[in-house]
Amino acid sequence: MLPWIELDSAPIPGEQGNLRLKQRGQEFSIMLGSNELMNSRLSGSEEALATRSFELIKDRQRPTMLIGGLGMGFTLRAALGVLPENASIVVGELIPAVVAWARGPMASVFNGCLDDPRVAIHEGDVAELISSSKRKFDAILLDVDNGPDGLTRRSNDQLYNFNGLRAARNALRPGGILGVWSSGPDESFTRRLRDCGFAVDVVNTRANGKRGGARHVIWLAKTPHHPA
């Protein structure tokens, strides 16, 4: 068995602790302490976040999507695989090192997707980007932290509380989709989405797609077609 090698680490803005990028052969892992946040072998549920969300906006002309959290690019690559050539994707990533890892040691994982002309990278807080947008996006996909129950950064809660969800609704066009990935279920978050006026579908999926792996959860929350 090959040993894990730590390639780099990066501080989390405003928090204690570092993200650590590790490699074993062709496998990569991003860790926070002893917690593995993502692994290059397990991408099924993040891919489902993109494809299931796209199915709900596939009739849109020139769709615009915001992805919160670059990670290992699973959601981005899946979105590029289904979105039309005239689509646009903004990827919000808070930690510059994660973007550097995508272009550096994990370039083989990303396979050039950051150079796709449909993609723009926003290095900054995706919550601030959402709050400053008004009816700009057809879909907002959040794969930030471990889901609504934050693990890496306490301030990520602002994405998932009432104010954050209202901001997301305002940033979406009528009938737009807020897709949220989580490592596990959260009934209080489902209620919060509904209280903010979203129609919600909760999808259980697998970390490794149909082949199995840990059970993850995706919320597909739709805004009204005729906002009040």
C-alpha positions in Angstrom: 0.0 0.0 0.0 1.4 3.4 -1.0 1.7 5.9 1.8 -0.2 9.2 1.8 2.0 12.2 1.1 1.0 15.7 2.2 1.5 18.1 -0.7 0.4 21.4 0.7 -1.8 23.1 3.4 -3.7 26.3 3.5 -5.3 28.4 6.2 -9.1 28.8 6.3 -9.9 32.5 6.4 -11.2 33.6 9.8 -10.9 30.2 11.3 -8.3 28.0 13.1 -6.9 25.0 11.3 -5.7 24.3 7.8 -6.9 22.4 4.8 -4.4 19.8 3.8 -4.0 18.3 0.3 -2.7 14.7 0.3 -1.8 12.3 -2.4 -1.4 8.5 -2.6 -0.6 7.3 -6.1 -3.3 8.8 -8.4 -5.6 9.4 -5.4 -6.1 12.8 -3.8 -7.7 13.8 -0.5 -8.5 17.1 1.1 -8.5 16.9 4.9 -9.4 19.2 7.8 -7.7 17.7 10.8 -8.6 14.0 10.9 -11.8 14.6 8.8 -11.6 13.9 5.1 -13.7 16.5 3.3 -13.4 15.0 -0.2 -11.6 12.2 -2.1 -10.9 12.0 -5.8 -12.3 8.5 -5.9 -15.7 9.5 -4.6 -17.6 12.0 -6.8 -21.1 10.5 -7.4 -23.2 12.7 -5.1 -21.5 16.0 -6.2 -22.1 15.0 -9.8 -25.7 14.3 -9.0 -26.0 17.8 -7.6 -25.2 19.3 -11.0 -27.1 16.9 -13.2 -30.3 16.8 -11.1 -30.3 20.6 -10.8 -29.7 21.0 -14.6 -32.7 18.8 -15.3 -34.9 21.5 -13.7 -33.6 24.3 -15.8 -32.7 22.5 -19.1 -35.3 24.5 -21.1 -33.7 27.9 -20.2 -32.0 29.9 -22.9 -28.4 30.8 -22.0 -28.5 29.4 -18.5 -26.3 31.0 -15.8 -25.1 28.9 -12.9 -23.3 29.7 -9.7 -21.3 26.9 -8.0 -20.3 27.7 -4.4 -17.1 25.7 -3.6 -14.6 24.4 -6.2 -13.4 21.4 -4.2 -12.1 18.8 -6.6 -14.2 20.1 -9.4 -16.7 17.2 -9.4 -19.8 19.5 -9.5 -18.2 21.8 -12.1 -17.2 19.0 -14.5 -20.6 17.4 -14.3 -22.3 20.8 -15.0 -20.0 21.4 -18.0 -21.0 17.9 -19.3 -24.7 18.8 -19.4 -24.9 22.6 -19.9 -25.1 24.0 -23.4 -22.3 25.8 -25.1 -23.9 29.2 -24.5 -24.2 28.7 -20.7 -22.1 30.5 -18.2 -20.8 29.2 -14.8 -19.3 31.2 -12.0 -17.4 29.2 -9.4 -17.0 30.9 -6.0 -14.0 29.7 -4.0 -12.9 31.3 -0.8 -9.5 29.7 -0.5 -7.0 30.7 -3.2 -4.9 27.6 -2.6 -7.8 25.4 -3.7 -7.7 27.1 -7.1 -4.0 26.7 -7.2 -4.2 23.0 -6.4 -6.7 22.6 -9.2 -4.3 24.1 -11.7 -1.2 22.4 -10.1 -1.0 19.0 -8.4 -4.6 18.1 -9.2 -4.5 19.2 -12.8 -5.1 15.6 -14.0 -8.3 15.5 -11.9 -9.7 18.7 -13.3 -8.7 17.8 -16.9 -8.7 21.4 -18.1 -12.2 22.3 -17.0 -11.1 25.6 -15.5 -10.0 26.7 -19.0 -13.5 26.1 -20.5 -14.7 29.4 -21.9 -18.0 29.0 -20.0 -16.2 29.1 -16.6 -15.3 32.1 -14.5 -13.6 31.8 -11.1 -14.5 34.2 -8.3 -12.0 34.0 -5.5 -13.9 35.3 -2.5 -16.9 34.6 -0.2 -19.7 33.1 -2.2 -22.2 34.4 0.4 -21.2 38.0 -0.4 -21.5 37.2 -4.1 -25.0 35.9 -3.7 -26.1 38.8 -1.5 -24.9 41.3 -4.2 -26.8 39.6 -7.0 -30.4 40.2 -8.0 -32.2 37.7 -10.2 -28.9 36.8 -11.9 -28.7 33.0 -11.8 -30.9 30.2 -13.1 -29.3 27.8 -10.6 -27.1 28.2 -7.5 -25.3 25.0 -6.4 -23.8 25.0 -2.9 -21.2 22.4 -2.1 -19.7 24.5 0.7 -18.4 22.9 3.9 -20.1 19.6 4.9 -23.5 21.0 4.2 -25.9 23.2 6.3 -24.2 21.9 9.5 -20.8 23.6 9.0 -17.6 21.9 9.8 -14.7 23.9 8.3 -15.9 27.5 8.9 -18.5 28.8 11.3 -19.3 31.7 9.1 -20.6 29.3 6.4 -23.7 29.2 8.5 -24.7 32.5 6.9 -25.3 30.6 3.6 -27.8 28.3 5.2 -29.7 30.4 7.8 -32.9 32.4 7.0 -31.0 35.4 5.8 -28.8 33.4 3.5 -31.6 31.5 2.0 -33.6 34.7 1.3 -30.5 36.1 -0.3 -30.2 33.0 -2.5 -33.9 33.3 -3.5 -33.4 36.9 -4.4 -30.3 36.0 -6.5 -32.3 33.4 -8.5 -34.5 34.2 -11.5 -38.1 33.1 -11.2 -38.4 29.3 -11.2 -34.6 29.0 -10.5 -33.0 26.2 -8.5 -31.0 26.3 -5.3 -29.2 22.9 -5.1 -27.5 22.1 -1.8 -25.1 19.2 -1.1 -24.8 17.7 2.4 -22.9 14.8 4.0 -26.1 13.9 5.9 -29.8 14.7 6.4 -31.1 17.8 8.2 -34.8 18.1 8.7 -34.6 21.6 10.2 -32.9 22.8 7.0 -35.7 21.3 4.9 -38.2 23.3 7.0 -36.1 26.4 6.7 -36.1 26.2 2.9 -39.9 25.8 2.9 -40.4 28.7 5.3 -38.3 30.8 2.9 -40.8 30.1 0.0 -39.0 27.3 -1.8 -40.6 24.1 -3.1 -38.3 21.4 -1.9 -37.3 18.0 -3.1 -34.9 16.0 -0.8 -32.8 13.5 -2.8 -30.7 10.7 -1.2 -27.7 9.7 -3.2 -24.5 7.8 -2.9 -20.9 9.1 -2.7 -19.9 6.8 -5.5 -23.0 7.0 -7.5 -24.9 3.8 -8.3 -21.9 1.8 -7.1 -22.5 2.6 -3.4 -20.4 4.5 -0.8 -21.7 6.8 2.0 -25.2 8.2 1.8 -25.4 11.9 1.1 -28.3 14.3 0.7 -29.1 16.9 -2.0 -31.8 19.5 -1.6 -33.4 20.8 -4.9 -35.2 23.9 -3.9 -37.2 25.8 -6.5 -38.3 29.4 -6.4 -41.8 30.5 -7.5 -42.2 31.2 -11.2 -44.0 34.4 -10.2 -42.2 36.0 -7.3 -44.2 38.1 -4.9 
